[in-house]
Amino acid sequence: MANTLYCYHCRIYHPKEEMRQIETKGGKRWRCIKSIEATKRGMEAREAFGRQTTDINKAEAQSKARLVLNAEK
Ligand SMILES: [Zn+2]
């Protein structure tokens, strides 16, 4: 276990070269690159989803606006 570090995210030991030390509210902790990357990807996916939802809302608002215009005719 000489070259392993405890990953607070996975709660298991990983090889040291797969680990990064990061600052958390509780102080410095070791976390594996894999979990950091996974979180980053997850955040990007959420952002992409948010953008998609915004586009849908925009399209909906536009179609509603068109309906209002048609109703006024
Ligand atoms: Zn890990």
PDB file of the backbone (N, CA, C, O) and the ligand in Angstrom, with CONECT records:
HET     ZN  A 101       1
ATOM      1  N   MET A   1       0.834  -1.218   0.000  1.00  0.00           N
ATOM      2  CA  MET A   1       0.000   0.000   0.000  1.00  0.00           C
ATOM      3  C   MET A   1       0.862   1.259   0.000  1.00  0.00           C
ATOM      4  O   MET A   1       0.366   2.350   0.281  1.00  0.00           O
ATOM      5  N   ALA A   2       2.146   1.115  -0.312  1.00  0.00           N
ATOM      6  CA  ALA A   2       3.059   2.246  -0.226  1.00  0.00           C
ATOM      7  C   ALA A   2       2.720   3.319  -1.252  1.00  0.00           C
ATOM      8  O   ALA A   2       2.827   4.511  -0.963  1.00  0.00           O
ATOM      9  N   ASN A   3       2.313   2.904  -2.446  1.00  0.00           N
ATOM     10  CA  ASN A   3       2.058   3.871  -3.513  1.00  0.00           C
ATOM     11  C   ASN A   3       0.570   4.076  -3.774  1.00  0.00           C
ATOM     12  O   ASN A   3       0.169   4.403  -4.890  1.00  0.00           O
ATOM     13  N   THR A   4      -0.233   3.885  -2.756  1.00  0.00           N
ATOM     14  CA  THR A   4      -1.664   4.132  -2.910  1.00  0.00           C
ATOM     15  C   THR A   4      -2.096   5.232  -1.951  1.00  0.00           C
ATOM     16  O   THR A   4      -1.487   5.454  -0.905  1.00  0.00           O
ATOM     17  N   LEU A   5      -3.156   5.904  -2.340  1.00  0.00           N
ATOM     18  CA  LEU A   5      -3.709   6.964  -1.500  1.00  0.00           C
ATOM     19  C   LEU A   5      -5.215   6.759  -1.383  1.00  0.00           C
ATOM     20  O   LEU A   5      -5.869   6.248  -2.293  1.00  0.00           O
ATOM     21  N   TYR A   6      -5.727   7.162  -0.266  1.00  0.00           N
ATOM     22  CA  TYR A   6      -7.161   7.001  -0.013  1.00  0.00           C
ATOM     23  C   TYR A   6      -7.940   8.083  -0.752  1.00  0.00           C
ATOM     24  O   TYR A   6      -7.705   9.281  -0.592  1.00  0.00           O
ATOM     25  N   CYS A   7      -8.880   7.607  -1.568  1.00  0.00           N
ATOM     26  CA  CYS A   7      -9.716   8.534  -2.333  1.00  0.00           C
ATOM     27  C   CYS A   7     -10.990   8.788  -1.541  1.00  0.00           C
ATOM     28  O   CYS A   7     -11.770   7.868  -1.293  1.00  0.00           O
ATOM     29  N   TYR A   8     -11.199  10.045  -1.145  1.00  0.00           N
ATOM     30  CA  TYR A   8     -12.372  10.333  -0.310  1.00  0.00           C
ATOM     31  C   TYR A   8     -13.659  10.210  -1.111  1.00  0.00           C
ATOM     32  O   TYR A   8     -14.737  10.030  -0.545  1.00  0.00           O
ATOM     33  N   HIS A   9     -13.543  10.306  -2.427  1.00  0.00           N
ATOM     34  CA  HIS A   9     -14.742  10.222  -3.266  1.00  0.00           C
ATOM     35  C   HIS A   9     -15.217   8.780  -3.427  1.00  0.00           C
ATOM     36  O   HIS A   9     -16.396   8.483  -3.238  1.00  0.00           O
ATOM     37  N   CYS A  10     -14.280   7.878  -3.783  1.00  0.00           N
ATOM     38  CA  CYS A  10     -14.629   6.460  -3.984  1.00  0.00           C
ATOM     39  C   CYS A  10     -14.570   5.670  -2.685  1.00  0.00           C
ATOM     40  O   CYS A  10     -15.135   4.582  -2.574  1.00  0.00           O
ATOM     41  N   ARG A  11     -13.880   6.234  -1.714  1.00  0.00           N
ATOM     42  CA  ARG A  11     -13.671   5.580  -0.419  1.00  0.00           C
ATOM     43  C   ARG A  11     -12.889   4.274  -0.558  1.00  0.00           C
ATOM     44  O   ARG A  11     -13.106   3.310   0.176  1.00  0.00           O
ATOM     45  N   ILE A  12     -11.994   4.279  -1.502  1.00  0.00           N
ATOM     46  CA  ILE A  12     -11.054   3.164  -1.652  1.00  0.00           C
ATOM     47  C   ILE A  12      -9.674   3.737  -1.962  1.00  0.00           C
ATOM     48  O   ILE A  12      -9.521   4.941  -2.173  1.00  0.00           O
ATOM     49  N   TYR A  13      -8.683   2.866  -1.986  1.00  0.00           N
ATOM     50  CA  TYR A  13      -7.319   3.296  -2.308  1.00  0.00           C
ATOM     51  C   TYR A  13      -7.065   3.164  -3.799  1.00  0.00           C
ATOM     52  O   TYR A  13      -7.457   2.178  -4.423  1.00  0.00           O
ATOM     53  N   HIS A  14      -6.401   4.169  -4.364  1.00  0.00           N
ATOM     54  CA  HIS A  14      -5.996   4.162  -5.770  1.00  0.00           C
ATOM     55  C   HIS A  14      -4.483   4.334  -5.824  1.00  0.00           C
ATOM     56  O   HIS A  14      -3.875   4.823  -4.872  1.00  0.00           O
ATOM     57  N   PRO A  15      -3.870   3.927  -6.949  1.00  0.00           N
ATOM     58  CA  PRO A  15      -2.444   4.221  -7.126  1.00  0.00           C
ATOM     59  C   PRO A  15      -2.195   5.722  -7.075  1.00  0.00           C
ATOM     60  O   PRO A  15      -3.000   6.506  -7.577  1.00  0.00           O
ATOM     61  N   LYS A  16      -1.097   6.115  -6.477  1.00  0.00           N
ATOM     62  CA  LYS A  16      -0.784   7.531  -6.259  1.00  0.00           C
ATOM     63  C   LYS A  16      -0.809   8.345  -7.555  1.00  0.00           C
ATOM     64  O   LYS A  16      -1.256   9.492  -7.562  1.00  0.00           O
ATOM     65  N   GLU A  17      -0.327   7.748  -8.652  1.00  0.00           N
ATOM     66  CA  GLU A  17      -0.265   8.497  -9.918  1.00  0.00           C
ATOM     67  C   GLU A  17      -1.646   8.795 -10.501  1.00  0.00           C
ATOM     68  O   GLU A  17      -1.767   9.608 -11.418  1.00  0.00           O
ATOM     69  N   GLU A  18      -2.684   8.146  -9.978  1.00  0.00           N
ATOM     70  CA  GLU A  18      -4.052   8.430 -10.444  1.00  0.00           C
ATOM     71  C   GLU A  18      -4.748   9.442  -9.545  1.00  0.00           C
ATOM     72  O   GLU A  18      -5.936   9.722  -9.707  1.00  0.00           O
ATOM     73  N   MET A  19      -3.999   9.980  -8.603  1.00  0.00           N
ATOM     74  CA  MET A  19      -4.621  10.849  -7.611  1.00  0.00           C
ATOM     75  C   MET A  19      -4.226  12.312  -7.795  1.00  0.00           C
ATOM     76  O   MET A  19      -3.145  12.625  -8.296  1.00  0.00           O
ATOM     77  N   ARG A  20      -5.128  13.196  -7.378  1.00  0.00           N
ATOM     78  CA  ARG A  20      -4.863  14.631  -7.334  1.00  0.00           C
ATOM     79  C   ARG A  20      -5.273  15.142  -5.961  1.00  0.00           C
ATOM     80  O   ARG A  20      -6.299  14.737  -5.414  1.00  0.00           O
ATOM     81  N   GLN A  21      -4.459  16.038  -5.413  1.00  0.00           N
ATOM     82  CA  GLN A  21      -4.828  16.634  -4.138  1.00  0.00           C
ATOM     83  C   GLN A  21      -5.681  17.866  -4.421  1.00  0.00           C
ATOM     84  O   GLN A  21      -5.285  18.740  -5.193  1.00  0.00           O
ATOM     85  N   ILE A  22      -6.823  17.929  -3.811  1.00  0.00           N
ATOM     86  CA  ILE A  22      -7.724  19.063  -4.031  1.00  0.00           C
ATOM     87  C   ILE A  22      -8.117  19.690  -2.702  1.00  0.00           C
ATOM     88  O   ILE A  22      -8.083  19.049  -1.652  1.00  0.00           O
ATOM     89  N   GLU A  23      -8.492  20.965  -2.780  1.00  0.00           N
ATOM     90  CA  GLU A  23      -8.937  21.691  -1.592  1.00  0.00           C
ATOM     91  C   GLU A  23     -10.435  21.508  -1.428  1.00  0.00           C
ATOM     92  O   GLU A  23     -11.203  21.736  -2.363  1.00  0.00           O
ATOM     93  N   THR A  24     -10.842  21.101  -0.252  1.00  0.00           N
ATOM     94  CA  THR A  24     -12.268  21.041   0.050  1.00  0.00           C
ATOM     95  C   THR A  24     -12.527  21.889   1.282  1.00  0.00           C
ATOM     96  O   THR A  24     -11.602  22.425   1.892  1.00  0.00           O
ATOM     97  N   LYS A  25     -13.789  22.000   1.634  1.00  0.00           N
ATOM     98  CA  LYS A  25     -14.154  22.759   2.830  1.00  0.00           C
ATOM     99  C   LYS A  25     -13.469  22.186   4.069  1.00  0.00           C
ATOM    100  O   LYS A  25     -13.127  22.911   5.004  1.00  0.00           O
ATOM    101  N   GLY A  26     -13.280  20.868   4.050  1.00  0.00           N
ATOM    102  CA  GLY A  26     -12.670  20.195   5.193  1.00  0.00           C
ATOM    103  C   GLY A  26     -11.159  20.154   5.151  1.00  0.00           C
ATOM    104  O   GLY A  26     -10.532  19.561   6.029  1.00  0.00           O
ATOM    105  N   GLY A  27     -10.552  20.785   4.129  1.00  0.00           N
ATOM    106  CA  GLY A  27      -9.100  20.789   4.010  1.00  0.00           C
ATOM    107  C   GLY A  27      -8.653  20.080   2.749  1.00  0.00           C
ATOM    108  O   GLY A  27      -9.447  19.815   1.846  1.00  0.00           O
ATOM    109  N   LYS A  28      -7.354  19.775   2.705  1.00  0.00           N
ATOM    110  CA  LYS A  28      -6.809  19.131   1.513  1.00  0.00           C
ATOM    111  C   LYS A  28      -7.147  17.652   1.514  1.00  0.00           C
ATOM    112  O   LYS A  28      -6.992  16.970   2.527  1.00  0.00           O
ATOM    113  N   ARG A  29      -7.610  17.162   0.375  1.00  0.00           N
ATOM    114  CA  ARG A  29      -7.968  15.757   0.281  1.00  0.00           C
ATOM    115  C   ARG A  29      -7.496  15.200  -1.044  1.00  0.00           C
ATOM    116  O   ARG A  29      -7.289  15.929  -2.014  1.00  0.00           O
ATOM    117  N   TRP A  30      -7.334  13.911  -1.059  1.00  0.00           N
ATOM    118  CA  TRP A  30      -6.922  13.240  -2.287  1.00  0.00           C
ATOM    119  C   TRP A  30      -8.137  12.651  -2.967  1.00  0.00           C
ATOM    120  O   TRP A  30      -8.999  12.027  -2.347  1.00  0.00           O
ATOM    121  N   ARG A  31      -8.168  12.879  -4.279  1.00  0.00           N
ATOM    122  CA  ARG A  31      -9.272  12.359  -5.068  1.00  0.00           C
ATOM    123  C   ARG A  31      -8.708  11.857  -6.390  1.00  0.00           C
ATOM    124  O   ARG A  31      -7.761  12.449  -6.908  1.00  0.00           O
ATOM    125  N   CYS A  32      -9.253  10.795  -6.945  1.00  0.00           N
ATOM    126  CA  CYS A  32      -8.692  10.231  -8.173  1.00  0.00           C
ATOM    127  C   CYS A  32      -9.111  11.059  -9.382  1.00  0.00           C
ATOM    128  O   CYS A  32     -10.185  11.660  -9.403  1.00  0.00           O
ATOM    129  N   ILE A  33      -8.243  11.074 -10.381  1.00  0.00           N
ATOM    130  CA  ILE A  33      -8.496  11.837 -11.606  1.00  0.00           C
ATOM    131  C   ILE A  33      -9.790  11.369 -12.268  1.00  0.00           C
ATOM    132  O   ILE A  33     -10.556  12.173 -12.800  1.00  0.00           O
ATOM    133  N   LYS A  34     -10.023  10.061 -12.227  1.00  0.00           N
ATOM    134  CA  LYS A  34     -11.215   9.485 -12.861  1.00  0.00           C
ATOM    135  C   LYS A  34     -12.493  10.115 -12.318  1.00  0.00           C
ATOM    136  O   LYS A  34     -13.380  10.490 -13.085  1.00  0.00           O
ATOM    137  N   SER A  35     -12.586  10.231 -10.997  1.00  0.00           N
ATOM    138  CA  SER A  35     -13.807  10.777 -10.401  1.00  0.00           C
ATOM    139  C   SER A  35     -13.913  12.272 -10.683  1.00  0.00           C
ATOM    140  O   SER A  35     -15.014  12.795 -10.852  1.00  0.00           O
ATOM    141  N   ILE A  36     -12.775  12.961 -10.736  1.00  0.00           N
ATOM    142  CA  ILE A  36     -12.782  14.398 -11.051  1.00  0.00           C
ATOM    143  C   ILE A  36     -13.291  14.594 -12.480  1.00  0.00           C
ATOM    144  O   ILE A  36     -14.129  15.459 -12.735  1.00  0.00           O
ATOM    145  N   GLU A  37     -12.780  13.787 -13.403  1.00  0.00           N
ATOM    146  CA  GLU A  37     -13.192  13.876 -14.808  1.00  0.00           C
ATOM    147  C   GLU A  37     -14.672  13.533 -14.960  1.00  0.00           C
ATOM    148  O   GLU A  37     -15.397  14.173 -15.722  1.00  0.00           O
ATOM    149  N   ALA A  38     -15.102  12.522 -14.230  1.00  0.00           N
ATOM    150  CA  ALA A  38     -16.503  12.100 -14.306  1.00  0.00           C
ATOM    151  C   ALA A  38     -17.418  13.230 -13.841  1.00  0.00           C
ATOM    152  O   ALA A  38     -18.464  13.472 -14.444  1.00  0.00           O
ATOM    153  N   THR A  39     -17.028  13.920 -12.776  1.00  0.00           N
ATOM    154  CA  THR A  39     -17.820  15.036 -12.269  1.00  0.00           C
ATOM    155  C   THR A  39     -17.852  16.171 -13.284  1.00  0.00           C
ATOM    156  O   THR A  39     -18.889  16.792 -13.514  1.00  0.00           O
ATOM    157  N   LYS A  40     -16.689  16.428 -13.887  1.00  0.00           N
ATOM    158  CA  LYS A  40     -16.604  17.489 -14.898  1.00  0.00           C
ATOM    159  C   LYS A  40     -17.536  17.172 -16.067  1.00  0.00           C
ATOM    160  O   LYS A  40     -18.273  18.036 -16.543  1.00  0.00           O
ATOM    161  N   ARG A  41     -17.488  15.918 -16.521  1.00  0.00           N
ATOM    162  CA  ARG A  41     -18.347  15.508 -17.632  1.00  0.00           C
ATOM    163  C   ARG A  41     -19.802  15.631 -17.237  1.00  0.00           C
ATOM    164  O   ARG A  41     -20.636  16.056 -18.037  1.00  0.00           O
ATOM    165  N   GLY A  42     -20.109  15.261 -16.008  1.00  0.00           N
ATOM    166  CA  GLY A  42     -21.476  15.352 -15.526  1.00  0.00           C
ATOM    167  C   GLY A  42     -21.973  16.786 -15.537  1.00  0.00           C
ATOM    168  O   GLY A  42     -23.118  17.054 -15.902  1.00  0.00           O
ATOM    169  N   MET A  43     -21.094  17.716 -15.129  1.00  0.00           N
ATOM    170  CA  MET A  43     -21.454  19.129 -15.108  1.00  0.00           C
ATOM    171  C   MET A  43     -21.690  19.647 -16.513  1.00  0.00           C
ATOM    172  O   MET A  43     -22.624  20.412 -16.754  1.00  0.00           O
ATOM    173  N   GLU A  44     -20.827  19.221 -17.452  1.00  0.00           N
ATOM    174  CA  GLU A  44     -20.991  19.643 -18.844  1.00  0.00           C
ATOM    175  C   GLU A  44     -22.298  19.111 -19.416  1.00  0.00           C
ATOM    176  O   GLU A  44     -22.996  19.807 -20.154  1.00  0.00           O
ATOM    177  N   ALA A  45     -22.620  17.872 -19.067  1.00  0.00           N
ATOM    178  CA  ALA A  45     -23.860  17.267 -19.547  1.00  0.00           C
ATOM    179  C   ALA A  45     -25.056  18.043 -19.009  1.00  0.00           C
ATOM    180  O   ALA A  45     -26.028  18.282 -19.726  1.00  0.00           O
ATOM    181  N   ARG A  46     -24.974  18.434 -17.735  1.00  0.00           N
ATOM    182  CA  ARG A  46     -26.064  19.208 -17.141  1.00  0.00           C
ATOM    183  C   ARG A  46     -26.200  20.556 -17.825  1.00  0.00           C
ATOM    184  O   ARG A  46     -27.310  21.022 -18.086  1.00  0.00           O
ATOM    185  N   GLU A  47     -25.046  21.189 -18.120  1.00  0.00           N
ATOM    186  CA  GLU A  47     -25.075  22.481 -18.796  1.00  0.00           C
ATOM    187  C   GLU A  47     -25.692  22.350 -20.173  1.00  0.00           C
ATOM    188  O   GLU A  47     -26.500  23.182 -20.588  1.00  0.00           O
ATOM    189  N   ALA A  48     -25.302  21.288 -20.884  1.00  0.00           N
ATOM    190  CA  ALA A  48     -25.851  21.047 -22.219  1.00  0.00           C
ATOM    191  C   ALA A  48     -27.355  20.843 -22.120  1.00  0.00           C
ATOM    192  O   ALA A  48     -28.111  21.342 -22.955  1.00  0.00           O
ATOM    193  N   PHE A  49     -27.786  20.116 -21.108  1.00  0.00           N
ATOM    194  CA  PHE A  49     -29.217  19.872 -20.896  1.00  0.00           C
ATOM    195  C   PHE A  49     -29.926  21.192 -20.600  1.00  0.00           C
ATOM    196  O   PHE A  49     -31.024  21.439 -21.098  1.00  0.00           O
ATOM    197  N   GLY A  50     -29.298  22.031 -19.791  1.00  0.00           N
ATOM    198  CA  GLY A  50     -29.870  23.329 -19.458  1.00  0.00           C
ATOM    199  C   GLY A  50     -30.060  24.189 -20.703  1.00  0.00           C
ATOM    200  O   GLY A  50     -31.090  24.840 -20.874  1.00  0.00           O
ATOM    201  N   ARG A  51     -29.031  24.179 -21.585  1.00  0.00           N
ATOM    202  CA  ARG A  51     -29.117  24.944 -22.825  1.00  0.00           C
ATOM    203  C   ARG A  51     -30.258  24.433 -23.686  1.00  0.00           C
ATOM    204  O   ARG A  51     -31.018  25.209 -24.265  1.00  0.00           O
ATOM    205  N   GLN A  52     -30.366  23.087 -23.761  1.00  0.00           N
ATOM    206  CA  GLN A  52     -31.407  22.464 -24.559  1.00  0.00           C
ATOM    207  C   GLN A  52     -32.781  22.903 -24.054  1.00  0.00           C
ATOM    208  O   GLN A  52     -33.661  23.277 -24.830  1.00  0.00           O
ATOM    209  N   THR A  53     -32.939  22.845 -22.722  1.00  0.00           N
ATOM    210  CA  THR A  53     -34.210  23.218 -22.112  1.00  0.00           C
ATOM    211  C   THR A  53     -34.523  24.674 -22.413  1.00  0.00           C
ATOM    212  O   THR A  53     -35.673  25.019 -22.684  1.00  0.00           O
ATOM    213  N   THR A  54     -33.508  25.530 -22.367  1.00  0.00           N
ATOM    214  CA  THR A  54     -33.713  26.940 -22.660  1.00  0.00           C
ATOM    215  C   THR A  54     -34.199  27.114 -24.094  1.00  0.00           C
ATOM    216  O   THR A  54     -35.099  27.910 -24.362  1.00  0.00           O
ATOM    217  N   ASP A  55     -33.602  26.368 -25.007  1.00  0.00           N
ATOM    218  CA  ASP A  55     -34.010  26.446 -26.409  1.00  0.00           C
ATOM    219  C   ASP A  55     -35.455  25.999 -26.577  1.00  0.00           C
ATOM    220  O   ASP A  55     -36.218  26.605 -27.330  1.00  0.00           O
ATOM    221  N   ILE A  56     -35.826  24.937 -25.873  1.00  0.00           N
ATOM    222  CA  ILE A  56     -37.200  24.432 -25.960  1.00  0.00           C
ATOM    223  C   ILE A  56     -38.155  25.493 -25.423  1.00  0.00           C
ATOM    224  O   ILE A  56     -39.191  25.768 -26.027  1.00  0.00           O
ATOM    225  N   ASN A  57     -37.798  26.089 -24.277  1.00  0.00           N
ATOM    226  CA  ASN A  57     -38.638  27.124 -23.681  1.00  0.00           C
ATOM    227  C   ASN A  57     -38.803  28.302 -24.624  1.00  0.00           C
ATOM    228  O   ASN A  57     -39.887  28.874 -24.745  1.00  0.00           O
ATOM    229  N   LYS A  58     -37.695  28.662 -25.302  1.00  0.00           N
ATOM    230  CA  LYS A  58     -37.727  29.769 -26.247  1.00  0.00           C
ATOM    231  C   LYS A  58     -38.677  29.454 -27.397  1.00  0.00           C
ATOM    232  O   LYS A  58     -39.496  30.282 -27.795  1.00  0.00           O
ATOM    233  N   ALA A  59     -38.546  28.233 -27.923  1.00  0.00           N
ATOM    234  CA  ALA A  59     -39.384  27.810 -29.040  1.00  0.00           C
ATOM    235  C   ALA A  59     -40.848  27.803 -28.622  1.00  0.00           C
ATOM    236  O   ALA A  59     -41.730  28.181 -29.392  1.00  0.00           O
ATOM    237  N   GLU A  60     -41.090  27.368 -27.395  1.00  0.00           N
ATOM    238  CA  GLU A  60     -42.452  27.313 -26.878  1.00  0.00           C
ATOM    239  C   GLU A  60     -43.017  28.715 -26.736  1.00  0.00           C
ATOM    240  O   GLU A  60     -44.162  28.975 -27.107  1.00  0.00           O
ATOM    241  N   ALA A  61     -42.210  29.614 -26.199  1.00  0.00           N
ATOM    242  CA  ALA A  61     -42.628  30.993 -26.014  1.00  0.00           C
ATOM    243  C   ALA A  61     -42.936  31.627 -27.366  1.00  0.00           C
ATOM    244  O   ALA A  61     -43.893  32.389 -27.505  1.00  0.00           O
ATOM    245  N   GLN A  62     -42.110  31.299 -28.362  1.00  0.00           N
ATOM    246  CA  GLN A  62     -42.327  31.852 -29.694  1.00  0.00           C
ATOM    247  C   GLN A  62     -43.630  31.332 -30.295  1.00  0.00           C
ATOM    248  O   GLN A  62     -44.384  32.086 -30.909  1.00  0.00           O
ATOM    249  N   SER A  63     -43.890  30.029 -30.110  1.00  0.00           N
ATOM    250  CA  SER A  63     -45.110  29.473 -30.697  1.00  0.00           C
ATOM    251  C   SER A  63     -46.329  30.030 -29.980  1.00  0.00           C
ATOM    252  O   SER A  63     -47.382  30.214 -30.591  1.00  0.00           O
ATOM    253  N   LYS A  64     -46.190  30.301 -28.679  1.00  0.00           N
ATOM    254  CA  LYS A  64     -47.289  30.904 -27.923  1.00  0.00           C
ATOM    255  C   LYS A  64     -47.534  32.322 -28.425  1.00  0.00           C
ATOM    256  O   LYS A  64     -48.675  32.756 -28.577  1.00  0.00           O
ATOM    257  N   ALA A  65     -46.428  33.041 -28.683  1.00  0.00           N
ATOM    258  CA  ALA A  65     -46.536  34.405 -29.191  1.00  0.00           C
ATOM    259  C   ALA A  65     -47.253  34.400 -30.530  1.00  0.00           C
ATOM    260  O   ALA A  65     -48.083  35.268 -30.803  1.00  0.00           O
ATOM    261  N   ARG A  66     -46.931  33.419 -31.362  1.00  0.00           N
ATOM    262  CA  ARG A  66     -47.593  33.307 -32.670  1.00  0.00           C
ATOM    263  C   ARG A  66     -49.078  33.054 -32.487  1.00  0.00           C
ATOM    264  O   ARG A  66     -49.909  33.616 -33.201  1.00  0.00           O
ATOM    265  N   LEU A  67     -49.412  32.185 -31.505  1.00  0.00           N
ATOM    266  CA  LEU A  67     -50.818  31.873 -31.255  1.00  0.00           C
ATOM    267  C   LEU A  67     -51.569  33.134 -30.853  1.00  0.00           C
ATOM    268  O   LEU A  67     -52.692  33.370 -31.298  1.00  0.00           O
ATOM    269  N   VAL A  68     -50.941  33.937 -30.010  1.00  0.00           N
ATOM    270  CA  VAL A  68     -51.564  35.181 -29.554  1.00  0.00           C
ATOM    271  C   VAL A  68     -51.802  36.103 -30.751  1.00  0.00           C
ATOM    272  O   VAL A  68     -52.865  36.708 -30.891  1.00  0.00           O
ATOM    273  N   LEU A  69     -50.785  36.194 -31.609  1.00  0.00           N
ATOM    274  CA  LEU A  69     -50.904  37.054 -32.793  1.00  0.00           C
ATOM    275  C   LEU A  69     -52.064  36.587 -33.674  1.00  0.00           C
ATOM    276  O   LEU A  69     -52.846  37.398 -34.168  1.00  0.00           O
ATOM    277  N   ASN A  70     -52.165  35.274 -33.861  1.00  0.00           N
ATOM    278  CA  ASN A  70     -53.216  34.704 -34.693  1.00  0.00           C
ATOM    279  C   ASN A  70     -54.596  34.975 -34.090  1.00  0.00           C
ATOM    280  O   ASN A  70     -55.560  35.247 -34.806  1.00  0.00           O
ATOM    281  N   ALA A  71     -54.672  34.897 -32.766  1.00  0.00           N
ATOM    282  CA  ALA A  71     -55.938  35.095 -32.082  1.00  0.00           C
ATOM    283  C   ALA A  71     -56.414  36.542 -32.247  1.00  0.00           C
ATOM    284  O   ALA A  71     -57.613  36.822 -32.262  1.00  0.00           O
ATOM    285  N   GLU A  72     -55.436  37.456 -32.371  1.00  0.00           N
ATOM    286  CA  GLU A  72     -55.810  38.863 -32.474  1.00  0.00           C
ATOM    287  C   GLU A  72     -56.345  39.224 -33.862  1.00  0.00           C
ATOM    288  O   GLU A  72     -56.995  40.253 -34.047  1.00  0.00           O
ATOM    289  N   LYS A  73     -56.057  38.363 -34.818  1.00  0.00           N
ATOM    290  CA  LYS A  73     -56.479  38.679 -36.200  1.00  0.00           C
ATOM    291  C   LYS A  73     -58.002  38.584 -36.397  1.00  0.00           C
ATOM    292  O   LYS A  73     -58.499  38.820 -37.498  1.00  0.00           O
TER     293      LYS A  73
HETATM  294 ZN    ZN A 101     -11.457   7.507  -6.584  1.00  0.00          ZN2+
END
